[in-house]
Amino acid sequence: MVQTITKRKPKSRQNSHRVAAIVICLVLLVVVGAGAIIFLNRDRIFNTEKTSSNEQSTNSEEQIDEKHEEAKAEKKAEEKREAEKGSVNQYEGENPNSLETITGVVSFAGSEGASVSVRIMLDQMLGSSGSCNFTLTHTSGAKLSQTVTTEAGPSATFCIYSVPSSNVAAGHWQITTKVTASGKEGTINGEMDI
């Protein structure tokens, strides 16, 4: 007689599969339950957030209004001080408007598209009553000259010189600008490479 032997799964494997299935079911039940609670209370949750957002927005607007009013008051006080002083507010050094000579700096010198430009920013407020005589001298000795009127900006006076790039040779250039205005004179020097 031949006996057939059948293998049975050990009980521990069967139990571990059952435990895993129960754990998965419990986790799914918790997730679904939490989702249902959030869904049912969504109005209360989102209204609270909207209310706190509206309160923050109102507080921000009030703070902005307060800062705006403070800035206005400070500006008025500054204007009053300026009117009492009768001069331009200077942050350091002496008032350049009271100097005997005109001073300034080359604020830009170089190519701009199809032209070469030189901009001088003057330290004094001269308006458009002055003149600026630009002289550009190349290392080869070539010179370009032009006289322009000063241009008044909101906080400074400028001299602006511009020529087509085709008139300016490549290389190193010395910039000499003689400014005359309001009975004063000054020379501003600089250099540029094209």
Steps between C-alpha positions, in 0.01 A plus 500: 500500500626842400436788721472846366627774710341840468669806629309728721584863555626564845254678722738787569495609132124482485477709817749762374293550182187541708669753731628702201153505345345617828761777542442623143124503558541698824727758333252544214217535751690775689584690177140480374367606840736801518402601147131477590548714812688766301237491225213541747675787684639676192280810542619559855866434410507727193292781657748518788785532254315768303422693815861497617612595149254791496618610844862488380408697188323766707797522737740531207291778345492685831878468534550625144268797566692584818836481319361712216383766743837492679680541166276794408567667834875444464496641147311810616746548787793463257346753260450741788865460608614554141288814467646632825857422391451627146758256358537150362524219756859373509590177671873555541757763417435856405217617280626466138273786390712738707833388345689743276554237228266256330570137588368165378579153374485305175198280572515312166739485207473238226304350213122500501368327191600704194645790700770583752379696802658684790288609797628736766308539826569836659494547878331840472140573403558724195184441299525545124683834510853362462719358227726196482790490255595136441842416357587137433867429424608164353844353578584562132442874553162516321249732668122531505332807651144611560326756722161418653275669755456361849188294566314527830388176661286458813801477732806595291617680188644306206714556190431241230720455191414253227646432154450219246733205562632534143662835600692347793810285443557196715752538780563707812352853533561775757187702588528868597179691570509872579176614663395864528183614678380764746832685489693186601724262309628150551679218317399138528740236364455135420594231249344222299593208277307425183 
